Amino acid sequence: MDLQELTEAVEAISRRYATNFGIERNGDWFVLKLQEELGELTQAYLALTGQSRRSTEPGLKDKLGDEVADLLCQLLLMARHAEIDVPEAVRRKWLKWAA
């Protein structure tokens, strides 16, 4: 699956989620969901690295992976909402430094 296909797949899931729960997905919502998911990723990382009271729970590596997926998908959704061409932005910002 390429990045565009992934973005469209998570868009369909997010749209259905919003409809089911009566959520208006506006610019603020997309950015605030990123913040929420980053917090959950941070929590999972701290647990995995023994820096939280949850450090003894089973499945911490899987939990961290789940939160990485959540953050990535929310970022793709926010970029789509803002009409950002992610591959082009990466080329412009990062890949210009490639040797």
N, C-alpha and C positions, 0 to 999 in steps of 0.2 A: 504494500500500500504506500503510495507517495504522500507527500505532505498535504496536497490539495484534497486527495481522497480522505485522508485522516480528518482534516478540518471539516469537510462536509459530513462525515459520519458523526463526529462529536456535535456538530451543529444540530443535526436531526435529533439526537438524544437530548441535548440541552433545551431545544425548543419544546419537545414533548414534556420534559420535566417542568418547564416553566408553565406550560398549559395546565398540567395536572395540579400544580400547586398555586396557580393564580399569581405568578411572578411576572412583573414587567422587567424584561431584560433591556435596560437602557445603559448608556455609557457608565454611569455610576455603578450600576450593579456589576458590570463586567470587571471593573477595576477593584471593587470591594471584594468580589469573589476571589480575585488573584491574591489579595491580602489575606483572606481567610485561609486559602489553600497553602500559602507560604507559611502561615502560622502552624498549620497542621503538619507540614513537612518538617519544620523546625522541631516540633514536639516529638515526631517520630525519630528524627536524627538524634536528639538528646537522649531518648530512651535507648536507642541502639548502641550509643557510645557510653552508656553507663552514667549519664549525667542527669538522670531524672528518677523519680520513685517508680516509674513504670519499667525500669531496666530489667526486671526479671520476667516480664510477660513473654510468652512464646510468640514466634512469628514476627519479630521486630524487623527483620530484613525485608520480609514481604510487605509489612506495613509501610516502611520507607519507600519501597517501590510503588506501592499504591498511591502514596502522596506525591511522588514525582510525576506519576501519570496524571493525577488530578491537576497539579499545577501546570503541566505542559498543555493539557487539554483546555484549561481555562485561558491560558495565554493565547492559544490558537483562536479561541472564540473571541477574545477581546480584540485581537489583531483583525479578525474577519469583520467584526462590528465596526472597527475604525478604518476599514478598507486599506489595511496595510498588506503589501505584498511581502510576506516574510522572507522568501528566498532572495528577493531583490534587496531588502533591507540588510540581510546578512552579508550579501555580496558587497554592498556599499560600505557597511560598517566594519566587518571583520575580514572578509576575504581579500580586501585590498592589501592586507599585510602578508598574504601568502607568498612564499618565495617562488 
